[in-house]
C-alpha cells in the first residue's frame, strides 16, 4: 500500500488511499458503518500504481477492512476488452465498437436533433501495394492512414477500421441544421483527401495514396445502423465510379436503387426454386464456312409480374448477393442435360455448349467437384462442355485459378477466355493458362472497320492466339463486312446477330435442322 502499518492504524484510511475517484473510500466506509453492511469496491491508485479491491466488514468492535491487489485481473480484462473492441494493427475501434457508438449517436440525434455524418473511406489500389511491396509495407500504410485520420477529426469523433483497407469515420453532433451538417462533413472529407495524397514514408519506400470517400448524413428519424453503413458504402463506390480520389454523398436515388436491388435479389432467390421463371437461350456459333459448331448458353429470367428481366439488370445483383453461385450451377446443370440429349442425335452430337462462369463461382472451393458431379449425373460428354471464364480471374490468386483450370482440363472440359483484351490478360498469363479458345470482345469487333487501332488489335489477337495453338471466336459480329474482315485474318469462329440471335431451345433446334453443322 506504500504506507507502514502504524500510518494505516493512526490515520483515517481515506487519507492514505487516494484513488482515481476522489473520496470514494470515505464514502463507501461511511456507507458500511451507517448501514451496518458489507461493502466491496475497487479503484486505481496512482501512488501505488495498482488496482486495489477493498472489502469493509462492520462488526461489534469496529470495522474490518481487507485489501487485495487486482492489477493482474484488471490488466487481463483490459486486454480482452481491447481484443473485442479494437483493431490490433492500428489501435482504432473495430466494427463492433463502431456499431455501439453509432447506436449512441442515433439516440442522441433523436433526443437532441443534432445531425451527424458517417464517412466510409476506402484506399484506392491498396492491393497493388500489398502485392508488390508485401503485407508488411501494406500494414505500415494502414497505420499511417489511421494516424492521419485521427488528426483530421475532433477528439469526440470516432475513427474505426472495419476490415482490410476500409475505414469509417463517425462525426457526431455536427449541427441541428442538416444542410450545415452536410457542409461540415464535406469539409472534413476534403481535409482527409488532402492529407491522404501527401507522401507516406514506408520504411524508406515513398508511397502516394488516394482515397474514395462515401458520406451519408445521420438525421432525426433514422434508427437502422446497418442501413446507414450500407448507404455510406454505396456512396463510396459512387466515388470510385467517379474516378477515385474524390467524395460522394448518398442521396435518395441511391436509396431507390438500393431498394430495387434488394427487391430484385428476393425475387431472384424465389426464381431459383421456380422452374417456370429461369430458362436458357442459346446463340449459335459458326465456323468460316457458316456451319454451326456449338452454342453459347445465355440465362434469361421471365418474371411473373415484371416480364423479361435482362441479364444486365439481374447478373450484377446476383454477383453482389452471392446468388451467382447457385444461379451458375443451375445454368450449368441445364446445359449439361441438353448436351446429354444432343449426344444421341447425329445432327447435334458434335455440338458444344459454352457456359459462362463468374469469378465468384469459379473460386468457390467446391466448384470443380460440382462440375464433375453435374456432368456425371446428367451423362453429358465433358469434351462438349466449354466453360467461359472472365479475365477478372487473372487479377489475383492466379495460383488458385491455374490449379482449378488444370483439374477441369483433366476432366475433359474445354476452357475459353471471354471478352479477351479488356482486362488483365497478357502474353505472360496466356502462356500459363490451359485454354483452348479465346473470344475477341465485341467492343473490338464493332469498330474493326472504322478504327485502325481496333482493327490492328483484332488482327494481333488472332495471330497471337494461333501461334499459341488457341482457336479464336469473334463475338458481336453484326455485318457482312465485319465477318469478311475477321475471316480474312484467320478468325476461326463467329457469333453475333448477323448469323443468329440467342434462341429458346425449341427455336434453336428448328434452326439447327435447317442449317449445316460442323
N, C-alpha and C positions, 0 to 999 in steps of 0.2 A: 504493500500500500504506500510505501515511501514515507512511513511515519513509524516512530517507536511505539511500543505497547503503552508506555507512560503517557505519550502525547494523545493516543487514542482514548485513554481512560480519563485523562484530566480535562479534556476539552469536548464540547459538543461535537458529535461525529460529523455533522454537516460542515463544520469549519475545516475539517481535514479532507473532505471529499467534495471537490468542485468539478462536476461533470459538464457535459455539453448543455444540459438542461439545468439552468440555474435554480437553486432552491428545491430541486426535485427530492433530494434525500430528506431535507427537513419536512417537506410537505407530506411525504409518504410515512415517515416515522410518526409525525403528529396524527396521521390517519390511523395508524396501528394502535396508538395509545388511546386516542379518543373513542375508537370503536371497539377496542379490545379484540382485535382480529389480526391474523397474519397478513402481511403484505409482501409481494415479490415484485421486483423491477430490475431493470438493467440500464446502464448508460455507459458512454465512452468517457474516460477520464484522461484528458490530455497530459496532465502532470505525470501520471504513471504510464501513459501510452498504452492503456489496456481497456478492454471492455470488462466491466465488473457487474456480476449479478449479486444483488443484495436481497437477503430474506430477513425480515424482522418478525420476531415472535413475542408478543406480550405475555407475561406471566406474573404471579403474585408479587414477586420481589422486584420487578422492573421489566426490562426488555432485553431479549437475546437477539443479537444481530450476527448473521453469518455472511461471509463474503466468498465469492467464487470467481476465479478468472475464467471468463468465457470467450477470450480473444480468438482462440483457435476455431471454436464453433462459429463465431461471427464471421471470421475470415472465410470459412467454408461456405457459409450461407451467401456471402457476398460473391464468391466465385460462381456458385450455382446461379445466382441472380444475373450475373454478367453473361454467363453462357446462355441463359434463357432469353435475355432481352437485348444483348448487344452483339454486334458483328465482331468476331475475334480479330479480323485483319485490320480494320480501320478504327475500331472502338466506337463506331456510330451505333445508335439504336437500330435494331433489326426490324423485320416486318411486324413481329408480334407487338413490340413496344410502340411502333408507329401506329398500329391499329388502335391500341389503347388510347394514345394521345389524340388520335383523330376522333375517336368516340367522345372524348372530353371536349374537344373543340366544337363538335356538333351540339353538345349540350349547352356550351357557353354561348354559341351563336343563337340557339333557340331562346335562351334566357335573357340575353343582353342585346340581341340584334346586331352583334358585331360580325361583319363579313370577313372571311379569310380566304386563303387560296392554297391549292395543292399543286405542287410542281413535280412533274415526272421527268427525270433527267437521264438521258442515255448517251454514253460516249460513242462518238462516230468511229467506225472502223477499229474498235478496240481489239477485235480478233486478229487483225493483221499484226499488231504489235505483239500479241501473245505468241502467234505462230512464228514470227521472225526473230524476236528477241528473247523468247522464253517466258514462262509464267512468273519468274522472279521479277523481271522487269515490269510485267503487267501489274503485279502486286504493288510495286513501288509507285506506279502511276495512280492506282486506286487510292493509296494512302495520300498521295499529293492532292488528288481531287477532293478527298474528304476534308483535308485541311483548308483548302481554298473555299470550299462551300461553307464551312463554319464561319469563315471571315466575311462572307457575303451577306449573312443574315444576323438578326438580333439574338441576344442571349436566350430569350424565351422561345424562339422558333426551334423547330426540330429538323435536323438533317439526318436522314436514315439511308442505310444501304440495304436494299431488299433482295439482292442477288446479282451475281455476275458484275456487269458494268452499269447496273441500274441503281440510281439514287432517287430519293424522294425528299422534297422539302415541304414542310408544313408551316405556312405563315398564318399565325393566329391573330385575330382581332385587328385587322388592317384598318377598317373604318366601318361606320354604320351605313355609309352610302356604298352600294355595290360598285358603282362606277368609279368612285375614288379608290376602292379596294383593288379594282382591276388595274388601275393606273399604277398603284404602288407595287402590285405583283409584277407588272410589266417591267418596272424599273429594276426590281430585284433580279428578274430573269436576264435583263440586258446586262446587268453587272456581272452575273455568272458567266454569260457568254464571253464578255470581255476578259475576265480573269482566266477562263479556261484556254483561250488562244495564246496566252503568254507561255513562253517556253518552259518545259519541265526538264530538270536535270535528273536523269535516272541512272545513277552510278556512272556518270560520265557520258551516257548516251543522251543527246539533246533531242527531245521529242516535242512535237507540236500537236496539240489535241483540240478537237472541236466537239461540241455537244449539240444534241437536239432536245428541245425542252417543250413539254406539253403542260398547259396550265388549265385548271378548272377552278371556278370560284366556289367557296363554301358560304352559302347564304341560309337565312332562316327558312325552315320548311324541309330541309334535307335531313335525312336520317339514315341513309344507307352508305356505309363505309366502302363496301365492295364496289358500289356503283360509282362513287367518287374516284376511286383508284382506276377503275376501268375508263372513266371519262378522261382523266389525265393521261393515261396510257394511249388512248386513241388520239388525243391531241398531239402527243409526242410523235406518233407515226405520221401524222399530218405534217409535222415539222420536217421529218425525214423526207417525205414526198416533195416538200418544197425546196429541197436541195441541201438539207443538213445545215449545221451551224446556224440555226435560227430557232425561233419560238413560235408556238401556235396556241391559241385559246380554243378550248372546247366550246362548241356552240350548238343550238338546237338542231340544225340539220345533221350534225354528227350524231346527236341523240336519236333522231329519226332513223338514221342509217343503222345505228346500233340496235334499235328495237326491231327493225326489219330483218336484220341479220339473225337476231335471236329467234324471231318467229320462223324464219326460213329454216334454221337449224332444227327446231322442233318438228316442223313438217317433214324435213328430210329424214329425220330419225324414224318417224312414223312410216315413211315411204319404204324404208328398208325392210319392214315387216309386211308390206303390202305388194304382192307380185303384180298388181294391176297398174302401178304407178311408174315403176322403173322399167326401161327397156333399152335394148341396144339397136342402134342403126349402124350400117356397115357401108363404108366408102371404098369402092373397088380401087385397086392399084393395077397398073398396066405396064407391060414392057414396051420397047420401042416399036414393036410390031402391033401394038394395041391389043395384045392378048391379056386377059385377066390373070394375074399371078397370085393375088391374095386380096385381103380386105383389111381395113382398119376398123376396129370396133369403137364406136363412139356412144357414150352414155347419153340417154335422153330421159327426161323426167316429165311425165304428164300428170300434173297436179289436178285433183278433182275440182277445185274451185278456181285456181289461178290459170289453168290451162298449161300449155307447154312452157316450162321454165328452162331457159338456156343454160348450158354448162358454164358460160362466162359469169352467170349470176350465182349458181349454186356450188361450183367447184371451190372457189375461194372460201366459202362458208364451211364446206366440208374439211378443207385444209386447216382452218383456224380451230375447228371444234374437235378434230381428230376423227370425224366421221369418214374421212377419206380412206381410212384403213378398211372398215367393213364394206364401204362402197366399192373400193377397188377389188376386194375379194369377191363381191357379188358379180362385178363385171367379168372378172377372170373366170369364175365358175360358169357363167352363161356362155362365154366364148369357147371354153373347153367342151361344153356339152354340144355346141354347134360343130366343133371340129370332129367330135366323135360321130355325129350324124353324117357329116360330109365324107367321112372316111369310107363309108360303104357305098358311095356313089361315084362312078367312074369320072363324071364330069367335074366333080368338086374335090376328089380325093387328094389332088396335088396342091390345092389352095392353102395358103397360110392365113392366120388371123393375127393381126397385131393388136396388142392391148397396152394402153398407156398405164404407166406405173409412176406414182408420185414419189418424191424423195422420202417423204414421211413413211409411206407404205413400204418402200424398198428397205428402209433402215430398221423396220420392225424386226426384232430378234427372231421371230418365228416365220418370217416371210418365205424363205426358201422351203421350209418344211410345209408351209401352207400351199405353195405352188405344187410341190411334189404330191401332196395328198389330193389336191383337186384333179390333177392330171390322172392319177390312178383311179380315183372314184368315178370320174367321167369316162375313162377309157380313151382319152384323147392322145393322138400321136404327138409327143413332145417336140419333134422336129418341125411340126407345122405351127407351133405356137411361137410368136415373136413378141418379146416384151420391149416396149419403147420407153427408154429411160431419159430423164431430163438432165441437162448439163449442170444443174444446181447440185447434183450428186457429187460433182467433182470439186466443189468448193471447199470441202473439208472431209476429214475421216476417210481419205482415199484408200487407206489400207483395208478398212472395213468394206468399202464399196467393191474393191478388187476381189476380196475373199467371197463376197456374196455372188458376184458375177461368175467367178470360177466354178462355184457349186452349181449354178444354173446351167452353165455350158456343159458340165459333166452330166447333167440330167438330160441334155439334148436340146434344151430350149435355145432359140436364136435370140440375139440381143441387138437392138438398134438404138442409136443415139439420136434423139429427137431435136428438132429446131437447132441444128448444128450452126455454129458461127455467131450465136447471140449471147453466149455466156462465158463459161470458164475453160472451154476446150483449148488445147494447144497440141502441137505435134508430140511434145513430151508425154502428155496424157494419153493421146490416141495410141501411141506405140505400146502402152502398158495395158490398154483395155481389151478384153477378149470379145470384141464386137464382130459382127459380120455385115453390118449395114449402118450408114448414117443418112439422115434426112436433111436436105437443104431447107432452111427456114423459108417460109412463104414470103417473108419481107424481102429477101434477096431475089426470089423468083419474080415478084411483082414488078421490079424495076430493071430486070436484066436488059430490056430493050431501050431504056431511056437513061440509065445511069451507068456510065462506063466503069465506075468503081464496083457496083453490084455485079456487073457482067464479069469483071475480072475475078471477083471473089468466087462467084459460082463456078467459073471455069477452073480456078485453082483448087476448090474443094473437090471437084470431080477428079482432077488429075492426081491430087494428093491421096484421095481415098483409094483409087485404083492401084497406086504404087504400093499401098499397104494391104492389098487384097480385099478391100471392102467394096460392097455394092453401094450405089447411091440412088436415093429416091428424092425426087423433087416434089414438094407438096405445094398446093395453091396454084397449080397450072390452070389458067383460065382462058388462054388464047392459043390459036394455032401457031402464032409467031413465037410465043414463049416455048411451046413444045418443040418447035423446029430448032430454035437456038440451043436448047439444052440437049436435044437428041444429037445434034451435030458435034457437040462437045463430049459425047460419050455417056450421058446420064443413062442409068440402067432402067429405072422405073419412074412412073409418073402417077400423080394423084391430084385430082382437082375437078372443078365443075365443068371444065372443057370435056372431060371424059365421062364423068358420072358424079352425081351428088351423093351424099350419105342417104342410104335407103333402108327402110324397115325390112325385116327378114323376108317376108313374102315377096315384096317388090324386088329385092336383091336376087332371089332365086329365079324369078321370072327374067330378070336382066341377064343373069348368067346363062340361062337357057338359050338366049338369042345371040350371045357373043362367044367368041373363041376363048379358050383358056390355055394357058401355057402348059 
